[in-house]
Amino acid sequence: MHAVRLWSIRHAGFWEAFYRRFEWAYVASGPLLKRIGFERLDPPVAAVERNVKGFLFDCRMCGHCILSSTGMSCPMNCPKQMRNGPCGGVRPNGHCEVKPEMPCVWVQAWEGSRRMEEGDRITALQPPVDHRLEGRSSWLRIVRERLGETA
């Protein structure tokens, strides 16, 4: 799993472009998804999202995905779950202070963001995780927000 995550970070530019197209199509289907019912769709869509993003990005399904802002490195993999950059305990070799064998998620995020067209999004301040959304589809949340609904 770790090897796939590192591959995805190295190819963050590709995933950014892919996601832009995917998001456009997904948001365009919003009225149909609304008619079917977001609550009804959430379990199967979240299952697909968990499998796809779990495999590619080691996603933790926080419900408020910011992969497109963090170089395709999921910040929820940080042992401290730092949402807005490294904790300050990054070792000189770029590894985590809590898990010394693990490269810091935020060092990887910075490297991935440099490969993205909108790589400067990594500097945007992220809101805290709303734990009520954990395990729910962030894809559907984005569609609902674009339609002016709340999740």
N, C-alpha and C positions, 0 to 999 in steps of 0.2 A: 504494500500500500504506500509506504514511504517513497519508494522509487517512482511510482506513478505521480505522486504529489510533486516531487522534484521535477519530473518531466513536464508537468503541466505549468509549473512556475517558469521553467525555461522557455516555454512556448506561450507565455501570457499574451503576447500580441495576437496570436492566432485565436486564442479563446476569447479575447476581447471582441474581435471582429465577428466571430461565430455567435457570441452572445448578443451582440447588437442586432443581428438578423433574427435570431430566435426571439428576442424580446419584442421586436417589431411585430412579428407574426402572432405571438402570444397575446400581446396587447390588442391587436386588431381583432382577435377572436373574443375579446372581452364581453360584448353584448350576448353572444351565444353562451359563453360560460356563465354569465349572470342568469340567463334564462334557465339553464340546467340547475344552477344553485351552487354557490361557492362552498357552502357547508357540506353539501353532498359530494362535491368534487375533491375536497381537501384530503381525505384519507388516501384515495388512489394516486392523486397527483403528488402528495407528500412521499408516498412510497417510491414512486418513480424518481423523484428528486433526490431522495435519500440514497438510492442506489447509484444514480448517475454521478451526483456531486460527491458522494462518499467515495466512490472509486477514483474519480479524477482528482479531487481536491482534498480528500480526507475531511469532508464537510461534517460538522457536528450538529447540523439542523437546528440552529439557534432561532430560526424564523425571521431573522433580519439580516439577510446575506449582504456582505460587503466585499465579496471576492473581486468585483470590478474596481474597487478602490484600493485593494491591498495586493496587487500584483498576482492575483489568483492564489494567494496563500491565506488559508482560513485562520484568522486570529484566535479562534476558539480552540485551536490546538496548543496555544500557549498554556503552560501549566498554571499560570496566574490569570489566564483569560484576559490579558491586556487588550483593550479595544482600540487604543489610540497611540500605538507605538510601543517600543521596548521599555522594559521596567527600569533600566539603568544598571541591571546586573548582567548584562551581556558580557561574556568572557572575551578576552583579546582575540581568540580564534573564531569568534562569531557564534559560539555555542551558548546554550541556556545555562543560567546559574542554578536552576532547580534540577534540570536533567542534563548534566554535563556532556552526555553522549549525543544529545539532540541539538542540531543547528537551531539558532533562535528563529522563531517564526517571523519576526519582524525584520531580521536581516534578509531572510528569503523574500519577504514581501517587498522590501525596497528593491532588491535585484529584479524581481518580477515586474514591478511598476516601471522600471527603466526600459522595459521591452514593450510597453504599452503606449498607444497613441495618446491616451489621456492619463499618462502616468503621474501627473501632478495631483490627481485625486487622492493620492495617499496622504497628502497633507491636510485634507479636510477633517474637521473634528466630527467624530462619530458619536451618536447618542448611546447611552447605556443600553444593554440588551434588555428587552422586555421579555422576561422569562415566561410570561403567559403564552407567548408565540412559539416556544420551544416545541420542536417536532412537527410544526405546521409548515405548509408550503410557502416559501418566500416568493415563489413565482406567482402564485395566486394573490398574495398580498400586494405585489406590484400592480397587477391588473386591477385589483379593487381600488387601489390608490389612484390610478389613472382614470378610473371611472368616477372618481369623487366619493367613493365609499370608504368606510372604516372597516378594518378587519375584526 
